[in-house]
Amino acid sequence: MKKILLVDDEESIHLLYREEFEEEGFEVHSAFRGEEALKKFKVISPDLVILDINMPDMNGIEVLRQMKEINPALPVILSTAYHEYKQDLGAWASDEYIVKSSDLGELKEAVRRYLVK
């Protein structure tokens, strides 16, 4: 079973994404802060990361940078409510940049592109 590490500080996002992706057959692990995400990342070795940018302890772009240093081939999807971060050069290291929406179609399609072969 493919593992997704979901990193977001909003509980509602975790509930929604967990339900949607477990229904599609993925194992979903949660982290609510950047430091927690980096620790879990090293322990569970996810197949894909869905990462928010705005978090209280560490910016998601910094988390992305550290994850890519450890595993450059790991697919990371930045999922944020803000369009403006797309211009940040650090965000370019992500494999996808998706603006959060109540319609999860774009996010689900991106996850499938990387995990369903």
C-alpha positions in Angstrom: 0.0 0.0 0.0 1.4 3.4 -1.0 2.0 5.9 1.8 1.1 9.6 1.8 2.4 12.0 4.4 -0.1 14.8 4.8 1.4 18.0 6.3 -1.1 20.7 7.2 -2.0 22.6 10.4 -5.8 22.5 9.7 -7.6 19.6 11.3 -10.5 19.8 8.8 -8.0 19.3 5.9 -6.7 16.2 7.6 -10.1 14.7 8.1 -11.2 15.4 4.5 -8.0 14.3 2.8 -7.6 11.2 5.0 -11.1 10.0 4.1 -10.7 10.7 0.4 -7.3 9.1 0.0 -7.9 6.1 2.3 -11.0 5.4 0.2 -8.7 5.2 -2.9 -6.5 2.7 -1.1 -3.7 4.8 0.2 -2.2 4.7 3.7 -2.3 8.3 5.1 0.0 9.6 7.8 -0.6 13.0 9.4 1.7 15.8 10.6 0.4 19.2 11.8 3.7 21.1 12.0 7.0 21.2 10.0 9.2 19.6 12.6 6.7 16.8 13.2 6.6 16.2 9.4 10.4 15.9 9.1 10.5 13.3 11.9 7.7 11.3 10.5 9.2 11.6 7.0 12.4 9.9 8.2 10.5 7.1 10.0 7.7 6.1 7.6 9.5 6.8 4.2 6.3 8.0 2.4 5.8 7.5 -1.3 4.4 11.0 -1.7 4.0 14.2 0.5 1.1 16.7 0.4 2.5 19.8 2.0 0.9 23.0 3.2 3.0 26.2 3.0 1.7 28.3 5.9 2.3 26.5 9.2 3.0 27.9 12.7 6.5 26.5 13.3 8.2 26.1 9.9 7.4 27.3 6.5 6.4 24.5 4.1 8.9 25.6 1.6 11.7 25.0 4.1 10.2 21.5 4.9 10.1 20.8 1.2 13.8 21.8 0.9 14.8 19.5 3.7 12.8 16.6 2.4 14.3 17.0 -1.1 17.8 17.0 0.3 17.1 13.6 1.8 15.2 12.2 -1.1 15.3 14.2 -4.3 13.1 11.8 -6.2 10.2 11.9 -3.7 7.1 13.5 -5.2 5.9 16.5 -3.1 2.7 18.3 -3.8 2.4 21.8 -2.4 -1.2 22.4 -1.5 -2.0 25.9 -0.3 -4.7 28.5 -0.1 -2.4 31.1 -1.6 -1.5 31.7 -5.2 1.4 34.1 -4.5 3.8 31.4 -3.3 3.9 30.0 -6.8 6.4 32.7 -7.6 8.7 31.7 -4.7 11.7 30.0 -6.2 11.6 27.5 -3.3 8.2 26.3 -4.4 9.6 25.3 -7.8 11.3 22.3 -6.1 7.8 20.8 -5.6 6.4 18.5 -8.2 3.0 20.1 -8.2 1.5 23.4 -6.8 -2.2 23.1 -6.2 -4.4 25.8 -4.7 -6.8 24.3 -2.1 -10.3 23.9 -3.2 -13.5 22.2 -2.1 -13.2 20.2 -5.3 -10.4 17.7 -4.7 -10.3 16.6 -8.4 -7.0 18.3 -9.3 -5.3 17.1 -6.1 -6.5 13.5 -6.5 -5.4 13.4 -10.2 -1.9 14.7 -9.2 -1.7 12.0 -6.5 -2.7 9.3 -9.0 -0.1 10.5 -11.5 2.7 9.8 -9.0 1.3 6.8 -7.1 -0.8 4.7 -9.5 1.3 3.1 -12.2 
